[in-house]
Amino acid sequence: MRRAAIVLGIIAALLIVAFAFATGGIPSREPAAWLTAQPIAHRGQWTSGPSRPENSLAAFEEAARNGFAVELDVHHSSDGHVVIIHDEAIEAMTGEPGMVSEMTLAELKEQRLLGGTETIPTLEEALELIDGRVPVFVEIKNPGDVGALEDDVAAQLVAYEGNAAVMSFNPFSLARVAGAASDIPRGQLSSAFEGEDLAWYEVFLLSNLLMNWTSKPDFIAYDLAELPSVGTTLQKWRGRPLLGWTAEDEAEWIAAEGLVDAVIADPGGLP
């Protein structure tokens, strides 16, 4: 009986050490104050019509003009340009078939967002427009092999003179950015991953932030619908700011303020 208790104690201790290691990976620097200084406009401050579509230069300009930080999503075009659009498939925003990774920048620029005059912007265009007026949060949309996209985003943000951070659901994307440009703040996106095409162990690791040992995030950005949680509470205790996504209306914004350090919100949820 005593031997069994000792074995169980050792196993428990090892599990605690492993958990502490896996959820750690905290950078040596203090989190930047600007990460939580203002509301964050999810894909810019957009409208549902063609005048100011999500992830458009017009939406970014409106957010910056009103003093909101800007969150945007990036992919690689087939010829290696960093372009801003949420989905890999362009049809939802353009009405035309096509995949971002299979189209050149010139082909993507021929498309119009929601039938208006706005085109699919590049990260370079967005950074030039925002020009340091408000912080920028760049979400890298890369569920597969990491490399060129992360390197290109890192290079552009290193050259950018304003405040900017990267975020991703993929911890290996953040690890790649850390290797290329360690000074850029990194945010680990996460949720419960319900309905996602992931193995059970991937859901377990990602939802519980057990890949922080490799992504080494400065902050966490978690699905508001899943908060509070044990994993995010632990991360706040470790000193990491907690951002919550996505407040869609005023009620969700008010509820979120009591849970997180900063809120990522759609236009209806911005204060």
Secondary structure, 3 states (H helix, E strand, C coil): CHHHHHHHHHHHHHHHHHHHHHCCCCCCCCCCHHHHCCCEEECCCCCCCCCCCCCCHHHHHHHHHCCCEEEEEEEECCCCCEEECCCCECHHHHCCCCEHHHCCHHHHHCCCHHHCCCCCCEHHHHHHHHCCCCCEEEEECCCCCCCHHHHHHHHHHHHCCCCEEEEECCHHHHHHHHHHCCCCCEEEEECCCCCCCCCHHHHHHHHCCCCHHHHCCCEEEEEHHHCCCHHHHHHHHCCCCEEEEEECCHHHHHHHHCCCCEEEECHHHCC
